[in-house]
Each structure stands twice: as structure tokens, then as C-alpha cells.
Amino acid sequence: MKFTKATLVASAAALSLGLAACDGPQEEAMEDAAEEQESAIDAQAEAMEDAGASEEAVEAMEDKADAVEDAGEEAADEMDGM
């Protein structure tokens, strides 16, 4: 089997990305908690929409849900770096 330099570099890059993507159990738990919070806030946004809230209010609640999830994932990533 003949490997070119580009093939070896690409393989090494893929392997390193795969290893970097591995999360520890504590990091996974933090990310799961952030996703659960995001789902709960999204459910509130849906309830607001069903109750006739303005589109702006619903979008603000959805933005908050996204921000909560992003913050939780960032915190989990920072913890992993320690």
C-alpha cells in the first residue's frame, strides 16, 4: 500500500481532530445539562407563542435558550482544558 505525504498528513489531522472531540464524562454531563436547560426555555417560548405573545418576545426567549446552551457548552469546554 502506497501512502503519499498528503494522505499521511490528512490521516494525522483526522486522528487529532477525533481525539480532540472526545469529551470526558463530566464535560458530557455539563453539556447535557445545558441542552436540558435550553429545551426547557424553548418549551417556555412555545408556550408563550401559543398564548399569543408577540413574535419579538418569543424570539427573545429563543435567543436566551441558545445563549444558555452556548454558555453551558463553553463552560464545559473550559473545564476540559483544565
C-alpha positions as CSV (number, residue, x, y, z in Angstrom):
1,M,0.0,0.0,0.0
2,K,1.5,3.3,-1.1
3,F,0.8,6.4,1.0
4,T,1.5,9.9,-0.2
5,K,2.6,12.7,2.0
6,A,-0.8,14.3,1.7
7,T,-2.6,11.1,2.7
8,L,-0.4,10.8,5.8
9,V,-1.0,14.5,6.8
10,A,-4.7,14.2,6.2
11,S,-4.9,11.0,8.3
12,A,-2.9,12.6,11.2
13,A,-5.2,15.6,11.1
14,A,-8.3,13.5,11.2
15,L,-7.0,11.5,14.1
16,S,-6.1,14.5,16.1
17,L,-9.5,16.1,15.5
18,G,-11.1,12.8,16.5
19,L,-9.2,12.8,19.8
20,A,-9.9,16.4,20.5
21,A,-13.6,15.8,20.1
22,C,-13.6,13.2,22.9
23,D,-15.4,14.6,25.9
24,G,-14.9,13.3,29.4
25,P,-17.9,12.2,31.4
26,Q,-18.1,15.4,33.5
27,E,-17.9,17.5,30.4
28,E,-20.7,15.4,28.7
29,A,-22.8,15.9,31.9
30,M,-22.4,19.6,31.8
31,E,-23.2,19.8,28.1
32,D,-26.3,17.6,28.7
33,A,-27.5,19.9,31.5
34,A,-27.1,22.9,29.2
35,E,-29.1,21.2,26.5
36,E,-31.8,20.3,29.0
37,Q,-32.0,24.0,30.1
38,E,-32.2,25.1,26.5
39,S,-35.0,22.6,25.9
40,A,-36.9,23.9,28.9
41,I,-36.6,27.5,27.8
42,D,-37.6,26.6,24.3
43,A,-40.7,25.0,25.7
44,Q,-41.5,28.3,27.5
45,A,-41.1,30.1,24.2
46,E,-43.5,27.7,22.6
47,A,-46.0,28.2,25.4
48,M,-45.6,32.0,25.1
49,E,-46.3,31.7,21.3
50,D,-49.3,29.5,21.9
51,A,-50.6,32.1,24.4
52,G,-50.4,34.8,21.8
53,A,-47.2,36.6,22.9
54,S,-45.5,38.9,20.4
55,E,-43.1,37.5,17.9
56,E,-40.3,39.6,19.4
57,A,-40.9,38.2,22.9
58,V,-40.8,34.7,21.6
59,E,-37.7,35.3,19.6
60,A,-36.0,36.9,22.7
61,M,-36.9,33.8,24.7
62,E,-35.5,31.5,21.9
63,D,-32.3,33.7,21.8
64,K,-32.0,33.3,25.6
65,A,-32.3,29.5,25.2
66,D,-29.5,29.5,22.6
67,A,-27.3,31.7,24.9
68,V,-27.8,29.4,27.9
69,E,-26.8,26.3,25.8
70,D,-23.8,28.1,24.4
71,A,-22.6,29.3,27.8
72,G,-23.0,25.8,29.2
73,E,-21.0,24.3,26.4
74,E,-18.3,26.9,26.7
75,A,-18.1,26.2,30.5
76,A,-17.8,22.5,29.8
77,D,-15.1,23.1,27.2
78,E,-13.1,25.3,29.6
79,M,-13.4,22.7,32.3
80,D,-12.0,20.1,29.9
81,G,-8.9,22.3,29.3
82,M,-8.0,22.3,33.0
